[in-house]
Structures are given as structure tokens and as C-alpha cells.
Amino acid sequence: MIQNYLKDNCNRILGWTAQVGGREYAYDKHGRILGSYLSSTNSSFDTCGRLLGNGNLLSFLVMRSAATGDSSRR
């Protein structure tokens, strides 16, 4: 499992992404899953399986979670 941590300018962890098999997942700072990216289709999904868009949008999910202060599954 490859993990990439996303940090703010004070070096605090906002969340991370982890690659597992052919899928990559985004986690908030508490370890809750925010969404996933499937490289074979170049598509990002939220935790409910809804398509967010094309490309890897996982860092967007982590930043949005950090900005709003929650990681609710919408």
C-alpha cells in the first residue's frame, strides 16, 4: 500500500491517499474514507459510489473535507 499525505503549511496532516490494487482511496485526518479513484476508467467516485468526474479528484476531496471541518458522506 502506497500512502501520500496531504499537509497544510504548518505541517499538519489533512488527510492522505492510499493505493490498493488498481484503486486509490482518499482518507480524512481521522481515517474515514472520502472517495476513490479507478485508474482503468480514469474516474473518481464519492463514498456512495456516485461519479464525481474524470481524473483523480482525491486531493480535492481531502481539501474539501479539511476546509469544511467534516467528512460526512453526502
GIGI-V291500 format. One record per run of one state. SS is the DSSP state (hx for helix, st for strand, lp for the rest). FROM is the first residue (numbers start at 1). TO is the last residue. If there is no record, write none. Layout:
BEGIN
ss from to
SS FROM TO
SS FROM TO
END
This chain:
BEGIN
ss from to
lp 1 1
st 2 7
lp 8 12
st 13 20
lp 21 22
st 23 28
lp 29 32
st 33 38
lp 39 42
st 43 46
lp 47 50
st 51 54
lp 55 57
hx 58 68
lp 69 74
END
